Amino acid sequence: MNRYVVSVGPSQSRTRVLLLDGKDEIMRAVLPSGPSLRHRRAAGTFLEGLSLWLDSKLHVALSADASDASYYLELVDELGCPARGVFYDVEVVEPSAHRRGRRLRGVGNFADLRQLSLVATGGGR
């Protein structure tokens, strides 16, 4: 069974998402920011859909640097406790160093989200 890691980097202007299968990137996305979303469950529903598509529970690494913006995604509660469920578990993490894997091109720079996902999986230790 594959271990998929979804790194989420929310900010006031956009939300960047990076999906890894082990060390390989398999998806990059730049989405609207949390405060601009019309439906409060949009991020959770997006992650549930990815989980169903991949037939696997996801490990979500949420950027600790964006704690104020991440609240709007409802991946953490008012106290900052991460969401947990059948389809995904959220971990609030900080970036660190990593070893390079295969990279996808386009949509911008995702280096900080790659590091975030490695910390969440223990690959940066």
Phi and psi in radians as a Rosetta constraint file:
Dihedral C 1 N 2 CA 2 C 2 CIRCULARHARMONIC -1.269 0.35
Dihedral N 2 CA 2 C 2 N 3 CIRCULARHARMONIC 2.615 0.35
Dihedral C 2 N 3 CA 3 C 3 CIRCULARHARMONIC -1.874 0.35
Dihedral N 3 CA 3 C 3 N 4 CIRCULARHARMONIC 1.896 0.35
Dihedral C 3 N 4 CA 4 C 4 CIRCULARHARMONIC -1.693 0.35
Dihedral N 4 CA 4 C 4 N 5 CIRCULARHARMONIC 2.364 0.35
Dihedral C 4 N 5 CA 5 C 5 CIRCULARHARMONIC -2.108 0.35
Dihedral N 5 CA 5 C 5 N 6 CIRCULARHARMONIC 2.236 0.35
Dihedral C 5 N 6 CA 6 C 6 CIRCULARHARMONIC -1.926 0.35
Dihedral N 6 CA 6 C 6 N 7 CIRCULARHARMONIC 2.008 0.35
Dihedral C 6 N 7 CA 7 C 7 CIRCULARHARMONIC -1.651 0.35
Dihedral N 7 CA 7 C 7 N 8 CIRCULARHARMONIC 2.270 0.35
Dihedral C 7 N 8 CA 8 C 8 CIRCULARHARMONIC -2.113 0.35
Dihedral N 8 CA 8 C 8 N 9 CIRCULARHARMONIC 2.166 0.35
Dihedral C 8 N 9 CA 9 C 9 CIRCULARHARMONIC -2.090 0.35
Dihedral N 9 CA 9 C 9 N 10 CIRCULARHARMONIC 1.491 0.35
Dihedral C 9 N 10 CA 10 C 10 CIRCULARHARMONIC -1.387 0.35
Dihedral N 10 CA 10 C 10 N 11 CIRCULARHARMONIC 2.597 0.35
Dihedral C 10 N 11 CA 11 C 11 CIRCULARHARMONIC -2.524 0.35
Dihedral N 11 CA 11 C 11 N 12 CIRCULARHARMONIC -3.138 0.35
Dihedral C 11 N 12 CA 12 C 12 CIRCULARHARMONIC -1.236 0.35
Dihedral N 12 CA 12 C 12 N 13 CIRCULARHARMONIC -0.393 0.35
Dihedral C 12 N 13 CA 13 C 13 CIRCULARHARMONIC -1.802 0.35
Dihedral N 13 CA 13 C 13 N 14 CIRCULARHARMONIC -0.434 0.35
Dihedral C 13 N 14 CA 14 C 14 CIRCULARHARMONIC -2.840 0.35
Dihedral N 14 CA 14 C 14 N 15 CIRCULARHARMONIC 2.942 0.35
Dihedral C 14 N 15 CA 15 C 15 CIRCULARHARMONIC -2.209 0.35
Dihedral N 15 CA 15 C 15 N 16 CIRCULARHARMONIC 2.082 0.35
Dihedral C 15 N 16 CA 16 C 16 CIRCULARHARMONIC -1.725 0.35
Dihedral N 16 CA 16 C 16 N 17 CIRCULARHARMONIC 2.450 0.35
Dihedral C 16 N 17 CA 17 C 17 CIRCULARHARMONIC -2.279 0.35
Dihedral N 17 CA 17 C 17 N 18 CIRCULARHARMONIC 2.333 0.35
Dihedral C 17 N 18 CA 18 C 18 CIRCULARHARMONIC -2.256 0.35
Dihedral N 18 CA 18 C 18 N 19 CIRCULARHARMONIC 2.203 0.35
Dihedral C 18 N 19 CA 19 C 19 CIRCULARHARMONIC -1.911 0.35
Dihedral N 19 CA 19 C 19 N 20 CIRCULARHARMONIC 2.184 0.35
Dihedral C 19 N 20 CA 20 C 20 CIRCULARHARMONIC -2.027 0.35
Dihedral N 20 CA 20 C 20 N 21 CIRCULARHARMONIC 2.459 0.35
Dihedral C 20 N 21 CA 21 C 21 CIRCULARHARMONIC -1.952 0.35
Dihedral N 21 CA 21 C 21 N 22 CIRCULARHARMONIC 1.693 0.35
Dihedral C 21 N 22 CA 22 C 22 CIRCULARHARMONIC 1.202 0.35
Dihedral N 22 CA 22 C 22 N 23 CIRCULARHARMONIC -2.099 0.35
Dihedral C 22 N 23 CA 23 C 23 CIRCULARHARMONIC -1.731 0.35
Dihedral N 23 CA 23 C 23 N 24 CIRCULARHARMONIC -0.027 0.35
Dihedral C 23 N 24 CA 24 C 24 CIRCULARHARMONIC -1.660 0.35
Dihedral N 24 CA 24 C 24 N 25 CIRCULARHARMONIC 2.289 0.35
Dihedral C 24 N 25 CA 25 C 25 CIRCULARHARMONIC -1.288 0.35
Dihedral N 25 CA 25 C 25 N 26 CIRCULARHARMONIC 2.324 0.35
Dihedral C 25 N 26 CA 26 C 26 CIRCULARHARMONIC -2.151 0.35
Dihedral N 26 CA 26 C 26 N 27 CIRCULARHARMONIC -0.173 0.35
Dihedral C 26 N 27 CA 27 C 27 CIRCULARHARMONIC -2.796 0.35
Dihedral N 27 CA 27 C 27 N 28 CIRCULARHARMONIC 2.455 0.35
Dihedral C 27 N 28 CA 28 C 28 CIRCULARHARMONIC -2.238 0.35
Dihedral N 28 CA 28 C 28 N 29 CIRCULARHARMONIC 2.504 0.35
Dihedral C 28 N 29 CA 29 C 29 CIRCULARHARMONIC -2.602 0.35
Dihedral N 29 CA 29 C 29 N 30 CIRCULARHARMONIC 2.523 0.35
Dihedral C 29 N 30 CA 30 C 30 CIRCULARHARMONIC -2.076 0.35
Dihedral N 30 CA 30 C 30 N 31 CIRCULARHARMONIC 2.011 0.35
Dihedral C 30 N 31 CA 31 C 31 CIRCULARHARMONIC -2.067 0.35
Dihedral N 31 CA 31 C 31 N 32 CIRCULARHARMONIC 2.912 0.35
Dihedral C 31 N 32 CA 32 C 32 CIRCULARHARMONIC -1.046 0.35
Dihedral N 32 CA 32 C 32 N 33 CIRCULARHARMONIC 2.751 0.35
Dihedral C 32 N 33 CA 33 C 33 CIRCULARHARMONIC -1.236 0.35
Dihedral N 33 CA 33 C 33 N 34 CIRCULARHARMONIC 2.746 0.35
Dihedral C 33 N 34 CA 34 C 34 CIRCULARHARMONIC -0.961 0.35
Dihedral N 34 CA 34 C 34 N 35 CIRCULARHARMONIC -0.823 0.35
Dihedral C 34 N 35 CA 35 C 35 CIRCULARHARMONIC -1.079 0.35
Dihedral N 35 CA 35 C 35 N 36 CIRCULARHARMONIC -0.387 0.35
Dihedral C 35 N 36 CA 36 C 36 CIRCULARHARMONIC -1.575 0.35
Dihedral N 36 CA 36 C 36 N 37 CIRCULARHARMONIC -0.063 0.35
Dihedral C 36 N 37 CA 37 C 37 CIRCULARHARMONIC -1.269 0.35
Dihedral N 37 CA 37 C 37 N 38 CIRCULARHARMONIC 2.427 0.35
Dihedral C 37 N 38 CA 38 C 38 CIRCULARHARMONIC -1.502 0.35
Dihedral N 38 CA 38 C 38 N 39 CIRCULARHARMONIC -0.444 0.35
Dihedral C 38 N 39 CA 39 C 39 CIRCULARHARMONIC -1.987 0.35
Dihedral N 39 CA 39 C 39 N 40 CIRCULARHARMONIC 2.206 0.35
Dihedral C 39 N 40 CA 40 C 40 CIRCULARHARMONIC -1.152 0.35
Dihedral N 40 CA 40 C 40 N 41 CIRCULARHARMONIC -0.357 0.35
Dihedral C 40 N 41 CA 41 C 41 CIRCULARHARMONIC -1.744 0.35
Dihedral N 41 CA 41 C 41 N 42 CIRCULARHARMONIC 0.241 0.35
Dihedral C 41 N 42 CA 42 C 42 CIRCULARHARMONIC -1.028 0.35
Dihedral N 42 CA 42 C 42 N 43 CIRCULARHARMONIC -0.831 0.35
Dihedral C 42 N 43 CA 43 C 43 CIRCULARHARMONIC -1.146 0.35
Dihedral N 43 CA 43 C 43 N 44 CIRCULARHARMONIC -0.771 0.35
Dihedral C 43 N 44 CA 44 C 44 CIRCULARHARMONIC -1.094 0.35
Dihedral N 44 CA 44 C 44 N 45 CIRCULARHARMONIC -0.722 0.35
Dihedral C 44 N 45 CA 45 C 45 CIRCULARHARMONIC -1.166 0.35
Dihedral N 45 CA 45 C 45 N 46 CIRCULARHARMONIC -0.679 0.35
Dihedral C 45 N 46 CA 46 C 46 CIRCULARHARMONIC -1.027 0.35
Dihedral N 46 CA 46 C 46 N 47 CIRCULARHARMONIC -0.824 0.35
Dihedral C 46 N 47 CA 47 C 47 CIRCULARHARMONIC -1.169 0.35
Dihedral N 47 CA 47 C 47 N 48 CIRCULARHARMONIC -0.663 0.35
Dihedral C 47 N 48 CA 48 C 48 CIRCULARHARMONIC -1.077 0.35
Dihedral N 48 CA 48 C 48 N 49 CIRCULARHARMONIC -0.732 0.35
Dihedral C 48 N 49 CA 49 C 49 CIRCULARHARMONIC -1.085 0.35
Dihedral N 49 CA 49 C 49 N 50 CIRCULARHARMONIC -0.753 0.35
Dihedral C 49 N 50 CA 50 C 50 CIRCULARHARMONIC -1.080 0.35
Dihedral N 50 CA 50 C 50 N 51 CIRCULARHARMONIC -0.746 0.35
Dihedral C 50 N 51 CA 51 C 51 CIRCULARHARMONIC -1.050 0.35
Dihedral N 51 CA 51 C 51 N 52 CIRCULARHARMONIC -0.781 0.35
Dihedral C 51 N 52 CA 52 C 52 CIRCULARHARMONIC -1.146 0.35
Dihedral N 52 CA 52 C 52 N 53 CIRCULARHARMONIC -0.730 0.35
Dihedral C 52 N 53 CA 53 C 53 CIRCULARHARMONIC -1.049 0.35
Dihedral N 53 CA 53 C 53 N 54 CIRCULARHARMONIC -0.749 0.35
Dihedral C 53 N 54 CA 54 C 54 CIRCULARHARMONIC -1.528 0.35
Dihedral N 54 CA 54 C 54 N 55 CIRCULARHARMONIC -0.131 0.35
Dihedral C 54 N 55 CA 55 C 55 CIRCULARHARMONIC 0.938 0.35
Dihedral N 55 CA 55 C 55 N 56 CIRCULARHARMONIC 0.807 0.35
Dihedral C 55 N 56 CA 56 C 56 CIRCULARHARMONIC -2.748 0.35
Dihedral N 56 CA 56 C 56 N 57 CIRCULARHARMONIC 2.555 0.35
Dihedral C 56 N 57 CA 57 C 57 CIRCULARHARMONIC -1.254 0.35
Dihedral N 57 CA 57 C 57 N 58 CIRCULARHARMONIC 2.417 0.35
Dihedral C 57 N 58 CA 58 C 58 CIRCULARHARMONIC -1.717 0.35
Dihedral N 58 CA 58 C 58 N 59 CIRCULARHARMONIC 2.546 0.35
Dihedral C 58 N 59 CA 59 C 59 CIRCULARHARMONIC -1.791 0.35
Dihedral N 59 CA 59 C 59 N 60 CIRCULARHARMONIC 2.064 0.35
Dihedral C 59 N 60 CA 60 C 60 CIRCULARHARMONIC -1.824 0.35
Dihedral N 60 CA 60 C 60 N 61 CIRCULARHARMONIC 2.135 0.35
Dihedral C 60 N 61 CA 61 C 61 CIRCULARHARMONIC -1.763 0.35
Dihedral N 61 CA 61 C 61 N 62 CIRCULARHARMONIC 1.929 0.35
Dihedral C 61 N 62 CA 62 C 62 CIRCULARHARMONIC -1.742 0.35
Dihedral N 62 CA 62 C 62 N 63 CIRCULARHARMONIC 2.244 0.35
Dihedral C 62 N 63 CA 63 C 63 CIRCULARHARMONIC -1.061 0.35
Dihedral N 63 CA 63 C 63 N 64 CIRCULARHARMONIC 2.169 0.35
Dihedral C 63 N 64 CA 64 C 64 CIRCULARHARMONIC -1.254 0.35
Dihedral N 64 CA 64 C 64 N 65 CIRCULARHARMONIC -0.388 0.35
Dihedral C 64 N 65 CA 65 C 65 CIRCULARHARMONIC -1.230 0.35
Dihedral N 65 CA 65 C 65 N 66 CIRCULARHARMONIC -0.248 0.35
Dihedral C 65 N 66 CA 66 C 66 CIRCULARHARMONIC -2.057 0.35
Dihedral N 66 CA 66 C 66 N 67 CIRCULARHARMONIC 0.672 0.35
Dihedral C 66 N 67 CA 67 C 67 CIRCULARHARMONIC -1.060 0.35
Dihedral N 67 CA 67 C 67 N 68 CIRCULARHARMONIC -0.628 0.35
Dihedral C 67 N 68 CA 68 C 68 CIRCULARHARMONIC -1.206 0.35
Dihedral N 68 CA 68 C 68 N 69 CIRCULARHARMONIC -0.706 0.35
Dihedral C 68 N 69 CA 69 C 69 CIRCULARHARMONIC -1.305 0.35
Dihedral N 69 CA 69 C 69 N 70 CIRCULARHARMONIC -0.520 0.35
Dihedral C 69 N 70 CA 70 C 70 CIRCULARHARMONIC -1.230 0.35
Dihedral N 70 CA 70 C 70 N 71 CIRCULARHARMONIC -0.389 0.35
Dihedral C 70 N 71 CA 71 C 71 CIRCULARHARMONIC -1.040 0.35
Dihedral N 71 CA 71 C 71 N 72 CIRCULARHARMONIC -0.639 0.35
Dihedral C 71 N 72 CA 72 C 72 CIRCULARHARMONIC -1.172 0.35
Dihedral N 72 CA 72 C 72 N 73 CIRCULARHARMONIC -0.373 0.35
Dihedral C 72 N 73 CA 73 C 73 CIRCULARHARMONIC -1.422 0.35
Dihedral N 73 CA 73 C 73 N 74 CIRCULARHARMONIC -0.173 0.35
Dihedral C 73 N 74 CA 74 C 74 CIRCULARHARMONIC 1.016 0.35
Dihedral N 74 CA 74 C 74 N 75 CIRCULARHARMONIC 0.574 0.35
Dihedral C 74 N 75 CA 75 C 75 CIRCULARHARMONIC -1.624 0.35
Dihedral N 75 CA 75 C 75 N 76 CIRCULARHARMONIC -0.184 0.35
Dihedral C 75 N 76 CA 76 C 76 CIRCULARHARMONIC -2.339 0.35
Dihedral N 76 CA 76 C 76 N 77 CIRCULARHARMONIC 2.725 0.35
Dihedral C 76 N 77 CA 77 C 77 CIRCULARHARMONIC -1.602 0.35
Dihedral N 77 CA 77 C 77 N 78 CIRCULARHARMONIC -2.998 0.35
Dihedral C 77 N 78 CA 78 C 78 CIRCULARHARMONIC -1.064 0.35
Dihedral N 78 CA 78 C 78 N 79 CIRCULARHARMONIC -0.459 0.35
Dihedral C 78 N 79 CA 79 C 79 CIRCULARHARMONIC -1.596 0.35
Dihedral N 79 CA 79 C 79 N 80 CIRCULARHARMONIC -0.044 0.35
Dihedral C 79 N 80 CA 80 C 80 CIRCULARHARMONIC 1.536 0.35
Dihedral N 80 CA 80 C 80 N 81 CIRCULARHARMONIC 0.157 0.35
Dihedral C 80 N 81 CA 81 C 81 CIRCULARHARMONIC -1.323 0.35
Dihedral N 81 CA 81 C 81 N 82 CIRCULARHARMONIC 2.278 0.35
Dihedral C 81 N 82 CA 82 C 82 CIRCULARHARMONIC -1.234 0.35
Dihedral N 82 CA 82 C 82 N 83 CIRCULARHARMONIC 2.634 0.35
Dihedral C 82 N 83 CA 83 C 83 CIRCULARHARMONIC -1.308 0.35
Dihedral N 83 CA 83 C 83 N 84 CIRCULARHARMONIC 2.534 0.35
Dihedral C 83 N 84 CA 84 C 84 CIRCULARHARMONIC -2.389 0.35
Dihedral N 84 CA 84 C 84 N 85 CIRCULARHARMONIC 2.549 0.35
Dihedral C 84 N 85 CA 85 C 85 CIRCULARHARMONIC -2.959 0.35
Dihedral N 85 CA 85 C 85 N 86 CIRCULARHARMONIC -2.947 0.35
Dihedral C 85 N 86 CA 86 C 86 CIRCULARHARMONIC -1.223 0.35
Dihedral N 86 CA 86 C 86 N 87 CIRCULARHARMONIC -0.627 0.35
Dihedral C 86 N 87 CA 87 C 87 CIRCULARHARMONIC -1.640 0.35
Dihedral N 87 CA 87 C 87 N 88 CIRCULARHARMONIC -0.479 0.35
Dihedral C 87 N 88 CA 88 C 88 CIRCULARHARMONIC -2.780 0.35
Dihedral N 88 CA 88 C 88 N 89 CIRCULARHARMONIC 2.705 0.35
Dihedral C 88 N 89 CA 89 C 89 CIRCULARHARMONIC -2.124 0.35
Dihedral N 89 CA 89 C 89 N 90 CIRCULARHARMONIC 2.368 0.35
Dihedral C 89 N 90 CA 90 C 90 CIRCULARHARMONIC -1.794 0.35
Dihedral N 90 CA 90 C 90 N 91 CIRCULARHARMONIC 2.402 0.35
Dihedral C 90 N 91 CA 91 C 91 CIRCULARHARMONIC -2.233 0.35
Dihedral N 91 CA 91 C 91 N 92 CIRCULARHARMONIC 2.224 0.35
Dihedral C 91 N 92 CA 92 C 92 CIRCULARHARMONIC -1.504 0.35
Dihedral N 92 CA 92 C 92 N 93 CIRCULARHARMONIC 2.089 0.35
Dihedral C 92 N 93 CA 93 C 93 CIRCULARHARMONIC -2.350 0.35
Dihedral N 93 CA 93 C 93 N 94 CIRCULARHARMONIC 2.889 0.35
Dihedral C 93 N 94 CA 94 C 94 CIRCULARHARMONIC -1.991 0.35
Dihedral N 94 CA 94 C 94 N 95 CIRCULARHARMONIC 2.632 0.35
Dihedral C 94 N 95 CA 95 C 95 CIRCULARHARMONIC -1.183 0.35
Dihedral N 95 CA 95 C 95 N 96 CIRCULARHARMONIC 2.763 0.35
Dihedral C 95 N 96 CA 96 C 96 CIRCULARHARMONIC -2.727 0.35
Dihedral N 96 CA 96 C 96 N 97 CIRCULARHARMONIC -3.103 0.35
Dihedral C 96 N 97 CA 97 C 97 CIRCULARHARMONIC -1.221 0.35
Dihedral N 97 CA 97 C 97 N 98 CIRCULARHARMONIC 2.768 0.35
Dihedral C 97 N 98 CA 98 C 98 CIRCULARHARMONIC -2.697 0.35
Dihedral N 98 CA 98 C 98 N 99 CIRCULARHARMONIC 2.944 0.35
Dihedral C 98 N 99 CA 99 C 99 CIRCULARHARMONIC -1.700 0.35
Dihedral N 99 CA 99 C 99 N 100 CIRCULARHARMONIC 2.395 0.35
Dihedral C 99 N 100 CA 100 C 100 CIRCULARHARMONIC -1.194 0.35
Dihedral N 100 CA 100 C 100 N 101 CIRCULARHARMONIC 2.459 0.35
Dihedral C 100 N 101 CA 101 C 101 CIRCULARHARMONIC -2.126 0.35
Dihedral N 101 CA 101 C 101 N 102 CIRCULARHARMONIC -2.982 0.35
Dihedral C 101 N 102 CA 102 C 102 CIRCULARHARMONIC -1.155 0.35
Dihedral N 102 CA 102 C 102 N 103 CIRCULARHARMONIC 2.388 0.35
Dihedral C 102 N 103 CA 103 C 103 CIRCULARHARMONIC -2.089 0.35
Dihedral N 103 CA 103 C 103 N 104 CIRCULARHARMONIC 2.487 0.35
Dihedral C 103 N 104 CA 104 C 104 CIRCULARHARMONIC -1.528 0.35
Dihedral N 104 CA 104 C 104 N 105 CIRCULARHARMONIC 2.678 0.35
Dihedral C 104 N 105 CA 105 C 105 CIRCULARHARMONIC -1.841 0.35
Dihedral N 105 CA 105 C 105 N 106 CIRCULARHARMONIC 2.669 0.35
Dihedral C 105 N 106 CA 106 C 106 CIRCULARHARMONIC 1.769 0.35
Dihedral N 106 CA 106 C 106 N 107 CIRCULARHARMONIC 2.956 0.35
Dihedral C 106 N 107 CA 107 C 107 CIRCULARHARMONIC 1.156 0.35
Dihedral N 107 CA 107 C 107 N 108 CIRCULARHARMONIC -0.030 0.35
Dihedral C 107 N 108 CA 108 C 108 CIRCULARHARMONIC 2.005 0.35
Dihedral N 108 CA 108 C 108 N 109 CIRCULARHARMONIC -3.009 0.35
Dihedral C 108 N 109 CA 109 C 109 CIRCULARHARMONIC -1.576 0.35
Dihedral N 109 CA 109 C 109 N 110 CIRCULARHARMONIC 2.172 0.35
Dihedral C 109 N 110 CA 110 C 110 CIRCULARHARMONIC -2.093 0.35
Dihedral N 110 CA 110 C 110 N 111 CIRCULARHARMONIC 0.357 0.35
Dihedral C 110 N 111 CA 111 C 111 CIRCULARHARMONIC -1.009 0.35
Dihedral N 111 CA 111 C 111 N 112 CIRCULARHARMONIC -0.731 0.35
Dihedral C 111 N 112 CA 112 C 112 CIRCULARHARMONIC -1.171 0.35
Dihedral N 112 CA 112 C 112 N 113 CIRCULARHARMONIC -0.597 0.35
Dihedral C 112 N 113 CA 113 C 113 CIRCULARHARMONIC -1.286 0.35
Dihedral N 113 CA 113 C 113 N 114 CIRCULARHARMONIC -0.572 0.35
Dihedral C 113 N 114 CA 114 C 114 CIRCULARHARMONIC -1.061 0.35
Dihedral N 114 CA 114 C 114 N 115 CIRCULARHARMONIC -0.774 0.35
Dihedral C 114 N 115 CA 115 C 115 CIRCULARHARMONIC -1.121 0.35
Dihedral N 115 CA 115 C 115 N 116 CIRCULARHARMONIC -0.694 0.35
Dihedral C 115 N 116 CA 116 C 116 CIRCULARHARMONIC -1.027 0.35
Dihedral N 116 CA 116 C 116 N 117 CIRCULARHARMONIC -0.770 0.35
Dihedral C 116 N 117 CA 117 C 117 CIRCULARHARMONIC -1.181 0.35
Dihedral N 117 CA 117 C 117 N 118 CIRCULARHARMONIC -0.593 0.35
Dihedral C 117 N 118 CA 118 C 118 CIRCULARHARMONIC -1.206 0.35
Dihedral N 118 CA 118 C 118 N 119 CIRCULARHARMONIC -0.635 0.35
Dihedral C 118 N 119 CA 119 C 119 CIRCULARHARMONIC -1.124 0.35
Dihedral N 119 CA 119 C 119 N 120 CIRCULARHARMONIC -0.753 0.35
Dihedral C 119 N 120 CA 120 C 120 CIRCULARHARMONIC -1.123 0.35
Dihedral N 120 CA 120 C 120 N 121 CIRCULARHARMONIC -0.546 0.35
Dihedral C 120 N 121 CA 121 C 121 CIRCULARHARMONIC -1.657 0.35
Dihedral N 121 CA 121 C 121 N 122 CIRCULARHARMONIC -0.034 0.35
Dihedral C 121 N 122 CA 122 C 122 CIRCULARHARMONIC 1.470 0.35
Dihedral N 122 CA 122 C 122 N 123 CIRCULARHARMONIC 0.082 0.35
Dihedral C 122 N 123 CA 123 C 123 CIRCULARHARMONIC -1.309 0.35
Dihedral N 123 CA 123 C 123 N 124 CIRCULARHARMONIC -0.298 0.35
Dihedral C 123 N 124 CA 124 C 124 CIRCULARHARMONIC -1.608 0.35
Dihedral N 124 CA 124 C 124 N 125 CIRCULARHARMONIC 0.029 0.35
